[in-house]
């Protein structure tokens, strides 16, 4: 078993031409990883739990798409290293996926503050997600963003409980206009347990 990685360094960045050759295979290989790290909550929210592998791929995709070269690397590392779990947390990207632009705008306009209502409940514990504070995700009019980045900080006792095989974990969103819960599948719980140091 390889050691859990908590940061992407410049040494981890592939030359763009090499990444271009490996891109299809790497993206295909990550599909299975991502499947074990996501949970749908209600009709629109998809919660992706991030780790080194998902963020490594994201950094390379940004470099590949934007073609900013060497000057772009430091900015991407700053942006995405913050979303790699550091041993006492789970980190998630929450996406509200609504295909129709008008319905999406209307729904997001009613979900202000939703980023502060996401919890993990298990074995008598509740861990509330803490939104990234890089930019405001809800504007003054009460419209929220379609994408949120959350950190779930755990105590040692909570880590031990979460790691226990068979522990039922409920991922919930308790916004007054989007109240939904989902039981985290055991395979996902087991995968996420590996994010702790």
N, C-alpha and C positions, 0 to 999 in steps of 0.2 A: 504494500500500500504506500502511495506517495504521500509526502507531507502536505498538509493543507496549506495552501498559499494565501497570503493576505494582502499582497500588493503586486502590481505589474510594474516592472522596471523597464528602463530603456533597453536593457539587454534582452528582454522578452519580446521586443518588437521585431517582427520579421521584415526583411527588405520587401518593398511593395511588389516587385516582380515575382518573388518566391510566393508571397501570399496569394497573388493572382492565380498562380498555378495550382495552389492547394485549396483555394477558396471554396469551390463546390464540395469537395470531400469534407472539409472542416465544417461547413455549414450543415451538411447532411449528418455528420457525426454528432453535432450539437443538438439535433432535433430530439433524440432520445433523452439526453440530459435535461433539456428544458421541459419535456413532458413529465419527468419525475419531480419537477420543481414548480409546478403551477397548479392553481386551484381557481375554478370559476366560482364567484359569489354572486348569486342573483342573475338576472338576465343580461347584464352589461359589463360587470366588473370581472376582470381577469387579473389575478395576482400572480406575478412571476417572482419567485425567490431567487435572488442573484448570488453568484459566487465568483471565484477567480475565473473559471472557464467562460462563464457567460459574459463577464466584463472584458476578458481578453479578446473575445470575438467582437464585442461591440467596439472596442478601441480600433481593432484592425478594419472593421467595416467603415468606421468614420474616416480613417486614413485612406482607405481604398476609394470611397465615394467622393470625398472632398478634395483629395489630391493636394493637400497642403504641405506635404513633404516634411522635412526635418522641423520646420518652424511650428508645425501643428502638433507634434508629439507631446510636448510638455503639457499643453492645454488639455489634451484628451486624457492623459494620465491623471491630471488634477481632477478632472470631471468624473472619471469612472473608478478610480481607486477608492473614492469615498463610498462606493456602493458594494465593496467587497466585505463580507463579514469579518470581524476582527477577533472572533473567538468567544465572545460573550453575547452575541447578537445574531439575529436573522435580519436580512435586508431584502426589501421587496419593492418591485415596481408595480404599482396598481394602475391598470389601464381601463378606462371606460370606453368600450368598443360599440359604437352605434354607427352603422353605415350611412344612414340618411343624414345629410348635413343639417337640415332643419330640425329633425328630431333630436339630433345630437346637441345642437345649440340650446334647444328648449330644455332638455334634460340637464345639461351642465349648468344652465342658468338657475336651476332649482336646488343644486347640490353644494352650495357654498359651505365650506368647512368640513366636507366629507373626509378630508385627509386626516382629521383629528378623531375620527370615530371608528377606526379599524383596530380590532383586537384579536388576540389568540387566547383561547380559554382551554385549560387542560388541568386535570388533577387538582382542582380547587384553586388554581392560579389564573390570573388574568394579566396579560402583557399587552399594553396599548402601544400602537405604532407611533413613533415620533417623526413628523415630517421633516424632510430636508428643508433648511431655511435659506437656501441659495437665492430663491426668488419666491415671491408670494404666489401661491397656487390658487388662491381665491381672491377675486378682485373686490373693490368696494361695492360693486353692484350685486355681489353675492354669487357671481358666476365662478365655477371652479374649472380647473384645467382637466383635460382628458387623461393626463398622466401625472402620477404622484410617486415620490420616492420616500419610503418609510423605513425606519430603523426600529426593531423590536429588541430592547435591551433586557437581558435575563440575569437573574441572580444565580449563584451556584446551585441553590436548591431547585430553582425553576429549570435549570439546565438538566439536572439529574432526573427530574420528573418527566421532562419532555423526551429525554433519551430512552426512557423505559419502554421496551417493546410492547405494543398493544395499547399504549396510552391514547385515549380519544382526544383529539385536538379539534376544536371548533374555531374556524376563522369567520369572524363576523364584521359586518358594517352596520353601525347603529345610527345612521343618519335618519332624521324624521321622515325624509322622503326617499330613503333607500335603505330599508331595514331588511337585511338578508344575512343568512348564515350558511356555512357549508362545512361538513365534516371533512377534515383533511384525510385523504386516503392513507392507509398505513404505509404504503410504499413511499409516499411523499414525506410523511413524518420521519421515516427511517433515513431517507436521503438528507433531509434538512438537519437531522441530528448530527450529521457529519460536519456541519458548519461550525460546531462549537470546538474550542481548543481543548 
